[in-house]
């Protein structure tokens, strides 16, 4: 089995910064694409940022220039550096990973979510 464990959420004032982490553990051969999603109350889950194994990235327009996604393949960990936070960034943030398991199967996994709250 594979688990994704997120950390780093919390309460921050507008203009502040937070860094989210997502550690993958289990019977992992390799991890392909990884991404951060978020879901605000009453809204659908949306893609925030994604990164390929090789490091190519893409971002939602709403976070471009403020958020940076990165990963450390050696320790199967995904990061999201969030700067200049705004109240509209308030949401539960989820990490997602496309994992190649040691048995050769490829599955998508989700973390349990971490709350980010930005006060005005």
DRENTORKOL-3810 file (N, C-alpha, C; in nm, 4 decimals):
REM DRENTORKOL-3810
@n.u->0.0850; n.v->-0.1194; n.w->0.0000; ca.u->0.0000; ca.v->0.0000; ca.w->0.0000; c.u->0.0881; c.v->0.1237; c.w->0.0000
@n.u->0.0288; n.v->0.2345; n.w->-0.0424; ca.u->0.1010; ca.v->0.3613; ca.w->-0.0515; c.u->0.0248; c.v->0.4669; c.w->0.0277
@n.u->0.0957; n.v->0.5479; n.w->0.1018; ca.u->0.0334; ca.v->0.6569; ca.w->0.1769; c.u->0.1007; c.v->0.7889; c.w->0.1410
@n.u->0.0179; n.v->0.8941; n.w->0.1319; ca.u->0.0670; ca.v->1.0300; ca.w->0.1147; c.u->0.0303; c.v->1.1073; c.w->0.2404
@n.u->0.1292; n.v->1.1651; n.w->0.3058; ca.u->0.1050; ca.v->1.2373; ca.w->0.4310; c.u->0.1462; c.v->1.3824; c.w->0.4135
@n.u->0.0483; n.v->1.4713; n.w->0.4272; ca.u->0.0728; ca.v->1.6148; ca.w->0.4117; c.u->0.0999; c.v->1.6789; c.w->0.5470
@n.u->0.1727; n.v->1.7882; n.w->0.5436; ca.u->0.1971; ca.v->1.8681; ca.w->0.6629; c.u->0.2257; c.v->2.0117; c.w->0.6214
@n.u->0.2192; n.v->2.1028; n.w->0.7190; ca.u->0.2581; ca.v->2.2402; ca.w->0.6926; c.u->0.1448; c.v->2.3400; c.w->0.6835
@n.u->0.0210; n.v->2.2942; n.w->0.6887; ca.u->-0.0901; ca.v->2.3878; ca.w->0.6850; c.u->-0.1009; c.v->2.4650; c.w->0.8150
@n.u->-0.1924; n.v->2.5618; n.w->0.8171; ca.u->-0.2127; ca.v->2.6404; ca.w->0.9379; c.u->-0.2839; c.v->2.7692; c.w->0.9096
@n.u->-0.2796; n.v->2.8580; n.w->1.0091; ca.u->-0.3432; ca.v->2.9897; ca.w->1.0008; c.u->-0.2353; c.v->3.0951; c.w->0.9809
@n.u->-0.2559; n.v->3.1813; n.w->0.8829; ca.u->-0.1579; ca.v->3.2852; ca.w->0.8526; c.u->-0.2323; c.v->3.4116; c.w->0.8106
@n.u->-0.1714; n.v->3.5258; n.w->0.8363; ca.u->-0.2308; ca.v->3.6519; ca.w->0.7927; c.u->-0.2070; c.v->3.6736; c.w->0.6442
@n.u->-0.2944; n.v->3.7520; n.w->0.5837; ca.u->-0.2779; ca.v->3.7874; ca.w->0.4433; c.u->-0.1395; c.v->3.8487; c.w->0.4218
@n.u->-0.0750; n.v->3.8065; n.w->0.3130; ca.u->0.0597; ca.v->3.8513; ca.w->0.2842; c.u->0.1678; c.v->3.7600; c.w->0.3378
@n.u->0.1281; n.v->3.6662; n.w->0.4212; ca.u->0.2231; ca.v->3.5742; ca.w->0.4809; c.u->0.2569; c.v->3.4566; c.w->0.3909
@n.u->0.3351; n.v->3.3644; n.w->0.4468; ca.u->0.3825; ca.v->3.2482; ca.w->0.3716; c.u->0.3618; c.v->3.1200; c.w->0.4503
@n.u->0.3454; n.v->3.0115; n.w->0.3762; ca.u->0.3418; ca.v->2.8770; ca.w->0.4318; c.u->0.4114; c.v->2.7838; c.w->0.3333
@n.u->0.4652; n.v->2.6738; n.w->0.3875; ca.u->0.5234; ca.v->2.5714; ca.w->0.3025; c.u->0.4577; c.v->2.4377; c.w->0.3356
@n.u->0.3956; n.v->2.3786; n.w->0.2357; ca.u->0.3331; ca.v->2.2474; ca.w->0.2509; c.u->0.4298; c.v->2.1392; c.w->0.2051
@n.u->0.4218; n.v->2.0250; n.w->0.2719; ca.u->0.5002; ca.v->1.9082; ca.w->0.2329; c.u->0.4068; c.v->1.7890; c.w->0.2181
@n.u->0.4453; n.v->1.6955; n.w->0.1322; ca.u->0.3687; ca.v->1.5732; ca.w->0.1128; c.u->0.4687; c.v->1.4597; c.w->0.0935
@n.u->0.4750; n.v->1.3711; n.w->0.1917; ca.u->0.5691; ca.v->1.2596; ca.w->0.1871; c.u->0.4967; c.v->1.1324; c.w->0.1465
@n.u->0.5498; n.v->1.0653; n.w->0.0462; ca.u->0.4929; ca.v->0.9383; ca.w->-0.0001; c.u->0.5726; c.v->0.8235; c.w->0.0593
@n.u->0.4997; n.v->0.7227; n.w->0.1065; ca.u->0.5653; ca.v->0.6066; ca.w->0.1668; c.u->0.4914; c.v->0.4801; c.w->0.1271
@n.u->0.5653; n.v->0.3686; n.w->0.1281; ca.u->0.5041; ca.v->0.2407; ca.w->0.0936; c.u->0.5860; c.v->0.1684; c.w->-0.0117
@n.u->0.5198; n.v->0.0753; n.w->-0.0802; ca.u->0.5891; ca.v->-0.0063; ca.w->-0.1790; c.u->0.5908; c.v->0.0678; c.w->-0.3132
@n.u->0.6819; n.v->0.1659; n.w->-0.3197; ca.u->0.6915; ca.v->0.2557; ca.w->-0.4343; c.u->0.8138; c.v->0.2222; c.w->-0.5175
@n.u->0.7903; n.v->0.2065; n.w->-0.6472; ca.u->0.9040; ca.v->0.1915; ca.w->-0.7392; c.u->0.9493; c.v->0.3284; c.w->-0.7867
@n.u->0.8528; n.v->0.4098; n.w->-0.8304; ca.u->0.8827; ca.v->0.5474; ca.w->-0.8700; c.u->0.7523; c.v->0.6266; c.w->-0.8692
@n.u->0.7662; n.v->0.7585; n.w->-0.8769; ca.u->0.6490; ca.v->0.8463; ca.w->-0.8822; c.u->0.6575; c.v->0.9320; c.w->-1.0063
@n.u->0.5527; n.v->0.9316; n.w->-1.0851; ca.u->0.5480; ca.v->1.0139; ca.w->-1.2058; c.u->0.5005; c.v->1.1547; c.w->-1.1684
@n.u->0.3896; n.v->1.1991; n.w->-1.2273; ca.u->0.3407; ca.v->1.3334; ca.w->-1.1985; c.u->0.2936; c.v->1.3447; c.w->-1.0536
@n.u->0.3153; n.v->1.4635; n.w->-0.9966; ca.u->0.2637; ca.v->1.4969; ca.w->-0.8644; c.u->0.1953; c.v->1.6330; c.w->-0.8730
@n.u->0.1016; n.v->1.6560; n.w->-0.7841; ca.u->0.0271; ca.v->1.7816; ca.w->-0.7926; c.u->-0.0321; c.v->1.8198; c.w->-0.6576
@n.u->-0.0629; n.v->1.9469; n.w->-0.6455; ca.u->-0.1401; ca.v->1.9995; ca.w->-0.5333; c.u->-0.2759; c.v->2.0451; c.w->-0.5855
@n.u->-0.3797; n.v->2.0072; n.w->-0.5138; ca.u->-0.5154; ca.v->2.0536; ca.w->-0.5394; c.u->-0.5647; c.v->2.1234; c.w->-0.4125
@n.u->-0.6722; n.v->2.1989; n.w->-0.4284; ca.u->-0.7348; ca.v->2.2583; ca.w->-0.3106; c.u->-0.8863; c.v->2.2610; c.w->-0.3279
@n.u->-0.9537; n.v->2.2602; n.w->-0.2136; ca.u->-1.0987; ca.v->2.2660; ca.w->-0.2146; c.u->-1.1463; c.v->2.3601; c.w->-0.1046
@n.u->-1.2101; n.v->2.4675; n.w->-0.1470; ca.u->-1.2682; ca.v->2.5629; ca.w->-0.0522; c.u->-1.4118; c.v->2.5207; c.w->-0.0222
@n.u->-1.4674; n.v->2.5645; n.w->0.0911; ca.u->-1.6050; ca.v->2.5278; ca.w->0.1269; c.u->-1.7025; c.v->2.5659; c.w->0.0163
@n.u->-1.7853; n.v->2.4718; n.w->-0.0228; ca.u->-1.8867; ca.v->2.4973; ca.w->-0.1234; c.u->-1.8363; c.v->2.5031; c.w->-0.2655
@n.u->-1.7083; n.v->2.4725; n.w->-0.2861; ca.u->-1.6512; ca.v->2.4784; ca.w->-0.4203; c.u->-1.5943; c.v->2.3428; c.w->-0.4597
@n.u->-1.5738; n.v->2.3256; n.w->-0.5899; ca.u->-1.5138; ca.v->2.2027; ca.w->-0.6385; c.u->-1.3633; c.v->2.2038; c.w->-0.6147
@n.u->-1.3081; n.v->2.0835; n.w->-0.6064; ca.u->-1.1629; ca.v->2.0719; ca.w->-0.5950; c.u->-1.0985; c.v->2.1224; c.w->-0.7238
@n.u->-0.9917; n.v->2.2011; n.w->-0.7086; ca.u->-0.9254; ca.v->2.2581; ca.w->-0.8247; c.u->-0.7754; c.v->2.2331; c.w->-0.8200
@n.u->-0.7156; n.v->2.2252; n.w->-0.9379; ca.u->-0.5714; ca.v->2.2080; ca.w->-0.9484; c.u->-0.5021; c.v->2.3387; c.w->-0.9140
@n.u->-0.4027; n.v->2.3300; n.w->-0.8267; ca.u->-0.3234; ca.v->2.4469; ca.w->-0.7903; c.u->-0.1929; c.v->2.4488; c.w->-0.8700
@n.u->-0.1216; n.v->2.3366; n.w->-0.8672; ca.u->0.0065; ca.v->2.3278; ca.w->-0.9370; c.u->0.0407; c.v->2.1813; c.w->-0.9570
@n.u->0.1181; n.v->2.1541; n.w->-1.0624; ca.u->0.1587; ca.v->2.0178; ca.w->-1.0932; c.u->0.3046; c.v->2.0182; c.w->-1.1357
@n.u->0.3692; n.v->1.9020; n.w->-1.1188; ca.u->0.5106; ca.v->1.8890; ca.w->-1.1550; c.u->0.5362; c.v->1.7474; c.w->-1.2041
@n.u->0.6109; n.v->1.7363; n.w->-1.3134; ca.u->0.6483; ca.v->1.6057; ca.w->-1.3652; c.u->0.7706; c.v->1.5533; c.w->-1.2898
@n.u->0.8036; n.v->1.4274; n.w->-1.3134; ca.u->0.9204; ca.v->1.3711; ca.w->-1.2485; c.u->1.0473; c.v->1.4467; c.w->-1.2883
@n.u->1.0482; n.v->1.4963; n.w->-1.4099; ca.u->1.1636; ca.v->1.5709; ca.w->-1.4591; c.u->1.1685; c.v->1.7156; c.w->-1.4149
@n.u->1.0608; n.v->1.7631; n.w->-1.3507; ca.u->1.0628; ca.v->1.8980; ca.w->-1.2956; c.u->0.9856; c.v->2.0026; c.w->-1.3738
@n.u->0.9189; n.v->1.9651; n.w->-1.4805; ca.u->0.8347; ca.v->2.0615; ca.w->-1.5519; c.u->0.7118; c.v->2.0925; c.w->-1.4681
@n.u->0.6745; n.v->2.2205; n.w->-1.4657; ca.u->0.5665; ca.v->2.2647; ca.w->-1.3774; c.u->0.4581; c.v->2.3387; c.w->-1.4527
@n.u->0.3401; n.v->2.3403; n.w->-1.3955; ca.u->0.2345; ca.v->2.4294; ca.w->-1.4414; c.u->0.1509; c.v->2.4711; c.w->-1.3209
@n.u->0.0933; n.v->2.5905; n.w->-1.3317; ca.u->0.0226; ca.v->2.6525; ca.w->-1.2208; c.u->-0.1141; c.v->2.7053; c.w->-1.2640
@n.u->-0.2053; n.v->2.7071; n.w->-1.1695; ca.u->-0.3309; ca.v->2.7787; ca.w->-1.1914; c.u->-0.2992; c.v->2.9272; c.w->-1.2028
@n.u->-0.3754; n.v->2.9961; n.w->-1.2861; ca.u->-0.3499; ca.v->3.1397; ca.w->-1.3053; c.u->-0.3569; c.v->3.2162; c.w->-1.1731
@n.u->-0.4425; n.v->3.1718; n.w->-1.0839; ca.u->-0.4648; ca.v->3.2441; ca.w->-0.9585; c.u->-0.3444; c.v->3.2398; c.w->-0.8643
@n.u->-0.2505; n.v->3.1482; n.w->-0.8881; ca.u->-0.1364; ca.v->3.1367; ca.w->-0.7962; c.u->-0.0025; c.v->3.1647; c.w->-0.8646
@n.u->-0.0045; n.v->3.1870; n.w->-0.9944; ca.u->0.1207; ca.v->3.2128; ca.w->-1.0662; c.u->0.1938; c.v->3.3323; c.w->-1.0057
@n.u->0.3239; n.v->3.3150; n.w->-0.9863; ca.u->0.4051; ca.v->3.4216; ca.w->-0.9303; c.u->0.4052; c.v->3.4269; c.w->-0.7785
@n.u->0.3164; n.v->3.3504; n.w->-0.7156; ca.u->0.3096; ca.v->3.3486; ca.w->-0.5687; c.u->0.3441; c.v->3.2124; c.w->-0.5100
@n.u->0.3075; n.v->3.1058; n.w->-0.5791; ca.u->0.3313; ca.v->2.9695; ca.w->-0.5312; c.u->0.4405; c.v->2.9037; c.w->-0.6154
@n.u->0.5172; n.v->2.8164; n.w->-0.5502; ca.u->0.6199; ca.v->2.7398; ca.w->-0.6202; c.u->0.6089; c.v->2.5937; c.w->-0.5791
@n.u->0.5922; n.v->2.5060; n.w->-0.6783; ca.u->0.5877; ca.v->2.3626; ca.w->-0.6528; c.u->0.7258; c.v->2.3044; c.w->-0.6802
@n.u->0.7654; n.v->2.2088; n.w->-0.5966; ca.u->0.8935; ca.v->2.1417; ca.w->-0.6171; c.u->0.8834; c.v->2.0005; c.w->-0.5595
@n.u->0.9836; n.v->1.9187; n.w->-0.5873; ca.u->0.9831; ca.v->1.7819; ca.w->-0.5383; c.u->1.1249; c.v->1.7338; c.w->-0.5180
@n.u->1.1392; n.v->1.6373; n.w->-0.4290; ca.u->1.2671; ca.v->1.5713; ca.w->-0.4065; c.u->1.2454; c.v->1.4236; c.w->-0.4346
@n.u->1.2885; n.v->1.3783; n.w->-0.5509; ca.u->1.2634; ca.v->1.2401; ca.w->-0.5913; c.u->1.3380; c.v->1.1403; c.w->-0.5021
@n.u->1.4469; n.v->1.1822; n.w->-0.4426; ca.u->1.5255; ca.v->1.0911; ca.w->-0.3589; c.u->1.4493; c.v->1.0478; c.w->-0.2337
@n.u->1.3596; n.v->1.1350; n.w->-0.1874; ca.u->1.2831; ca.v->1.1037; ca.w->-0.0662; c.u->1.1326; c.v->1.1037; c.w->-0.0919
@n.u->1.0960; n.v->1.0995; n.w->-0.2203; ca.u->0.9529; ca.v->1.0901; ca.w->-0.2574; c.u->0.8674; c.v->1.1943; c.w->-0.1865
@n.u->0.9120; n.v->1.3190; n.w->-0.1921; ca.u->0.8411; ca.v->1.4260; ca.w->-0.1220; c.u->0.8117; c.v->1.5421; c.w->-0.2160
@n.u->0.6912; n.v->1.5946; n.w->-0.2021; ca.u->0.6418; ca.v->1.7070; ca.w->-0.2812; c.u->0.6274; c.v->1.8277; c.w->-0.1896
@n.u->0.6540; n.v->1.9453; n.w->-0.2432; ca.u->0.6458; ca.v->2.0693; ca.w->-0.1657; c.u->0.5613; c.v->2.1729; c.w->-0.2390
@n.u->0.5065; n.v->2.2653; n.w->-0.1610; ca.u->0.4400; ca.v->2.3822; ca.w->-0.2179; c.u->0.4745; c.v->2.5020; c.w->-0.1311
@n.u->0.5562; n.v->2.5912; n.w->-0.1845; ca.u->0.5890; ca.v->2.7158; ca.w->-0.1162; c.u->0.4850; c.v->2.8200; c.w->-0.1562
@n.u->0.4147; n.v->2.8720; n.w->-0.0574; ca.u->0.3070; ca.v->2.9664; ca.w->-0.0832; c.u->0.3437; c.v->3.1013; c.w->-0.0217
@n.u->0.3606; n.v->3.2017; n.w->-0.1058; ca.u->0.3941; ca.v->3.3372; ca.w->-0.0610; c.u->0.2808; c.v->3.4327; c.w->-0.0957
@n.u->0.2834; n.v->3.5493; n.w->-0.0335; ca.u->0.1822; ca.v->3.6521; ca.w->-0.0599; c.u->0.0416; c.v->3.5943; c.w->-0.0541
@n.u->0.0145; n.v->3.5207; n.w->0.0503; ca.u->-0.1137; ca.v->3.4524; ca.w->0.0622; c.u->-0.2282; c.v->3.5511; c.w->0.0736
@n.u->-0.3413; n.v->3.5116; n.w->0.0163; ca.u->-0.4625; ca.v->3.5930; ca.w->0.0165; c.u->-0.5753; c.v->3.5152; c.w->0.0847
@n.u->-0.6754; n.v->3.5847; n.w->0.1358; ca.u->-0.7883; ca.v->3.5136; ca.w->0.1984; c.u->-0.8529; c.v->3.4126; c.w->0.1045
@n.u->-0.8531; n.v->3.4415; n.w->-0.0244; ca.u->-0.9144; ca.v->3.3482; ca.w->-0.1201; c.u->-0.8316; c.v->3.2217; c.w->-0.1409
@n.u->-0.7136; n.v->3.2138; n.w->-0.0828; ca.u->-0.6349; ca.v->3.0901; ca.w->-0.0854; c.u->-0.6790; c.v->2.9928; c.w->0.0233
@n.u->-0.7678; n.v->3.0363; n.w->0.1101; ca.u->-0.8167; ca.v->2.9497; ca.w->0.2178; c.u->-0.8873; c.v->2.8278; c.w->0.1601
@n.u->-0.8424; n.v->2.7098; n.w->0.2015; ca.u->-0.8962; ca.v->2.5842; ca.w->0.1487; c.u->-0.8271; c.v->2.4681; c.w->0.2185
@n.u->-0.8786; n.v->2.3485; n.w->0.1931; ca.u->-0.8055; ca.v->2.2270; ca.w->0.2276; c.u->-0.7196; c.v->2.1912; c.w->0.1066
@n.u->-0.5919; n.v->2.1731; n.w->0.1294; ca.u->-0.4970; ca.v->2.1421; ca.w->0.0229; c.u->-0.4652; c.v->1.9916; c.w->0.0251
@n.u->-0.4722; n.v->1.9310; n.w->-0.0930; ca.u->-0.4488; ca.v->1.7877; ca.w->-0.1080; c.u->-0.3331; c.v->1.7637; c.w->-0.2040
@n.u->-0.2489; n.v->1.6679; n.w->-0.1718; ca.u->-0.1485; ca.v->1.6286; ca.w->-0.2693; c.u->-0.1966; c.v->1.5041; c.w->-0.3427
@n.u->-0.1487; n.v->1.4908; n.w->-0.4634; ca.u->-0.1850; ca.v->1.3806; ca.w->-0.5509; c.u->-0.0588; c.v->1.3289; c.w->-0.6161
@n.u->-0.0484; n.v->1.1974; n.w->-0.6299; ca.u->0.0700; ca.v->1.1394; ca.w->-0.6924; c.u->0.0317; c.v->1.0202; c.w->-0.7776
@n.u->0.0931; n.v->1.0109; n.w->-0.8945; ca.u->0.0765; ca.v->0.8938; ca.w->-0.9800; c.u->0.1954; c.v->0.8018; c.w->-0.9521
@n.u->0.1674; n.v->0.6916; n.w->-0.8846; ca.u->0.2723; ca.v->0.6061; ca.w->-0.8302; c.u->0.2852; c.v->0.4780; c.w->-0.9110
@n.u->0.4084; n.v->0.4447; n.w->-0.9454; ca.u->0.4388; ca.v->0.3145; ca.w->-1.0025; c.u->0.4804; c.v->0.2249; c.w->-0.8870
@n.u->0.4000; n.v->0.1242; n.w->-0.8595; ca.u->0.4279; ca.v->0.0383; ca.w->-0.7453; c.u->0.5315; c.v->-0.0673; c.w->-0.7820
@n.u->0.5851; n.v->-0.1327; n.w->-0.6832; ca.u->0.6905; ca.v->-0.2318; ca.w->-0.7094; c.u->0.6381; c.v->-0.3498; c.w->-0.7891
@n.u->0.5057; n.v->-0.3710; n.w->-0.7875; ca.u->0.4482; ca.v->-0.4804; ca.w->-0.8671; c.u->0.4181; c.v->-0.4379; c.w->-1.0105
@n.u->0.4537; n.v->-0.3126; n.w->-1.0436; ca.u->0.4355; ca.v->-0.2646; ca.w->-1.1795; c.u->0.3050; c.v->-0.1911; c.w->-1.2047
@n.u->0.2107; n.v->-0.1983; n.w->-1.1110; ca.u->0.0839; ca.v->-0.1301; ca.w->-1.1290; c.u->0.1009; c.v->0.0203; c.w->-1.1071
@n.u->0.0202; n.v->0.0988; n.w->-1.1782; ca.u->0.0235; ca.v->0.2450; ca.w->-1.1659; c.u->-0.1107; c.v->0.2905; c.w->-1.1093
@n.u->-0.1068; n.v->0.3644; n.w->-0.9999; ca.u->-0.2283; ca.v->0.4132; ca.w->-0.9360; c.u->-0.2119; c.v->0.5584; c.w->-0.8934
@n.u->-0.3237; n.v->0.6291; n.w->-0.8896; ca.u->-0.3268; ca.v->0.7647; ca.w->-0.8345; c.u->-0.3605; c.v->0.7560; c.w->-0.6858
@n.u->-0.2873; n.v->0.8330; n.w->-0.6060; ca.u->-0.3118; ca.v->0.8379; ca.w->-0.4624; c.u->-0.3320; c.v->0.9825; c.w->-0.4180
@n.u->-0.4105; n.v->0.9947; n.w->-0.3093; ca.u->-0.4382; ca.v->1.1263; ca.w->-0.2516; c.u->-0.3961; c.v->1.1298; c.w->-0.1053
@n.u->-0.3506; n.v->1.2468; n.w->-0.0626; ca.u->-0.3274; ca.v->1.2683; ca.w->0.0791; c.u->-0.4578; c.v->1.2969; c.w->0.1514
@n.u->-0.4481; n.v->1.3098; n.w->0.2836; ca.u->-0.5681; ca.v->1.3305; ca.w->0.3651; c.u->-0.6120; c.v->1.4761; c.w->0.3684
@n.u->-0.5277; n.v->1.5650; n.w->0.3207; ca.u->-0.5609; ca.v->1.7071; ca.w->0.3181; c.u->-0.5048; c.v->1.7817; c.w->0.4378
@n.u->-0.4673; n.v->1.9064; n.w->0.4148; ca.u->-0.4200; ca.v->1.9935; ca.w->0.5218; c.u->-0.4866; c.v->2.1304; c.w->0.5058
@n.u->-0.5377; n.v->2.1835; n.w->0.6167; ca.u->-0.6127; ca.v->2.3082; ca.w->0.6118; c.u->-0.5187; c.v->2.4282; c.w->0.6062
@n.u->-0.5457; n.v->2.5171; n.w->0.5126; ca.u->-0.4769; ca.v->2.6461; ca.w->0.5053; c.u->-0.5812; c.v->2.7551; c.w->0.5215
@n.u->-0.5628; n.v->2.8412; n.w->0.6210; ca.u->-0.6560; ca.v->2.9499; ca.w->0.6465; c.u->-0.5799; c.v->3.0813; c.w->0.6451
@n.u->-0.6243; n.v->3.1737; n.w->0.5605; ca.u->-0.5590; ca.v->3.3039; ca.w->0.5478; c.u->-0.6560; c.v->3.4099; c.w->0.5977
@n.u->-0.6180; n.v->3.4796; n.w->0.7015; ca.u->-0.7034; ca.v->3.5834; ca.w->0.7587; c.u->-0.6729; c.v->3.7187; c.w->0.6961
@n.u->-0.7756; n.v->3.8004; n.w->0.6867; ca.u->-0.7582; ca.v->3.9323; ca.w->0.6233; c.u->-0.7204; c.v->4.0378; c.w->0.7258
END
